[in-house]
Amino acid sequence: MDMVTILLIDCLVISCYAFFLNAAEHNKDFETNAIFTLMKRIDAMGTKIEYMERLANEAREREKMMLGRIEYLEEMRSQCEILTNKLLTRQEVMQREIRELSQKNHDQQEHTTLLDLALSDVSADEKENITGNPAERNTEGTKEILACFEVKSTHATLPKFHPTPTLAKQIKYTNYIRGNSVLEANSDENAQVIKYDGVLTNEGNGYNPVTGIFTCPEDGIYLFSFFTATVHEHKAWVELLVDGVQINHAVSEGVRGGHDDQGGNVAILRLRAGQSVWTAISHGADTELDGVDGYRHVTFSGVRLSA
């Protein structure tokens, strides 16, 4: 109960008291009873006023407690917002780290693939039979692969290349030249090996795109096919060799500018594990192989037919 209400009650009581005093002048008995009744009412009103004041105090205390709780909840909300922002920032950092690790893993897989292609199981004698000089084995394709691993020379630095024995029953490969290759050879004894650097299939891991040589993982009957292609007036005579021995030939001879020509051959041979098969340019041909990547005109394939 507020003070205005209390004042109004007091005024009412005084007015009533004055009224009854005036009336008492006319009637003393009525005056006595009225005064007694009025005093009782005044006492009752005082009691009610005390009760109302006590309720008001309790309400003010509860209000203070509620305000304290509200301040506490506001502080907790602020702390939760700060923690949420920290978690979001950490999430962004972790997502960025995951993307970086994924990219590194992808790059590592590419490097591993290039390293597998760079492995060689060709001895020094075999290198001399193919090129006449082991130092000449560093072709542009080999240098590009080795550059990824900071290997300066293939001579005495390449690890051994071993066909996968667990895949020996599934031995097949198809390789192609990715771009135009200018090759030449002065004689049959100095035939230049064709290196098919594009790999479509290499099950059994017998073909080495770095050397251009297929090494038989197991004994058996093998089928080999090879195709050559030239453009304009260029000519190519390609031979298939097993351990340096000529098996057969293919030829493509352009006759005029803008003329494309393609030739190929097939051989079925019984070979022993460890024998080497490759193709080479022979007869000193003026050769520019038309190895457009999208068309893959120049290919070398092999498959093991049976044991």
Secondary structure as the mmCIF struct_conf table of DSSP 4:
data_model
#
loop_
_struct_conf.conf_type_id
_struct_conf.id
_struct_conf.beg_label_comp_id
_struct_conf.beg_label_asym_id
_struct_conf.beg_label_seq_id
_struct_conf.end_label_comp_id
_struct_conf.end_label_asym_id
_struct_conf.end_label_seq_id
HELX_RH_AL_P HELX_RH_AL_P1 MET A 3 ALA A 24
TURN_TY1_P TURN_TY1_P1 GLU A 25 HIS A 26
HELX_RH_AL_P HELX_RH_AL_P2 LYS A 28 ALA A 118
STRN STRN1 SER A 120 SER A 120
HELX_RH_AL_P HELX_RH_AL_P3 ALA A 124 THR A 131
BEND BEND1 GLY A 132 GLY A 132
HELX_RH_3T_P HELX_RH_3T_P1 PRO A 134 ARG A 137
HELX_RH_AL_P HELX_RH_AL_P4 GLU A 140 ALA A 147
TURN_TY1_P TURN_TY1_P2 CYS A 148 GLU A 150
BEND BEND2 THR A 154 THR A 154
TURN_TY1_P TURN_TY1_P3 HIS A 155 THR A 157
BEND BEND3 LEU A 158 LEU A 158
HELX_LH_PP_P HELX_LH_PP_P1 PRO A 159 PRO A 159
STRN STRN2 LYS A 160 LYS A 160
HELX_RH_3T_P HELX_RH_3T_P2 PRO A 165 LEU A 167
TURN_TY1_P TURN_TY1_P4 ALA A 168 LYS A 169
BEND BEND4 GLN A 170 GLN A 170
STRN STRN3 LYS A 172 TYR A 176
BEND BEND5 ARG A 178 GLY A 179
STRN STRN4 SER A 181 LEU A 183
BEND BEND6 ASN A 186 SER A 187
HELX_RH_3T_P HELX_RH_3T_P3 ASP A 188 ASN A 190
HELX_LH_PP_P HELX_LH_PP_P2 ALA A 191 ALA A 191
STRN STRN5 GLN A 192 VAL A 193
HELX_LH_PP_P HELX_LH_PP_P3 ILE A 194 ILE A 194
STRN STRN6 GLY A 198 GLU A 203
TURN_TY1_P TURN_TY1_P5 GLY A 204 GLY A 204
BEND BEND7 ASN A 205 ASN A 205
STRN STRN7 TYR A 207 ASN A 208
TURN_TY1_P TURN_TY1_P6 PRO A 209 GLY A 212
STRN STRN8 ILE A 213 THR A 215
BEND BEND8 PRO A 217 GLU A 218
STRN STRN9 GLY A 220 VAL A 231
TURN_TY1_P TURN_TY1_P7 HIS A 232 GLU A 233
STRN STRN10 LYS A 235 VAL A 242
TURN_TY1_P TURN_TY1_P8 ASP A 243 GLY A 244
STRN STRN11 VAL A 245 GLU A 253
BEND BEND9 ARG A 256 ARG A 256
TURN_TY1_P TURN_TY1_P9 GLY A 257 GLY A 258
STRN STRN12 ASP A 260 LEU A 271
TURN_TY1_P TURN_TY1_P10 ALA A 273 GLY A 274
STRN STRN13 SER A 276 ILE A 281
TURN_TY1_P TURN_TY1_P11 HIS A 283 GLY A 284
STRN STRN14 THR A 287 LEU A 289
TURN_TY1_P TURN_TY1_P12 ASP A 293 TYR A 295
BEND BEND10 VAL A 298 VAL A 298
STRN STRN15 THR A 299 SER A 306
#
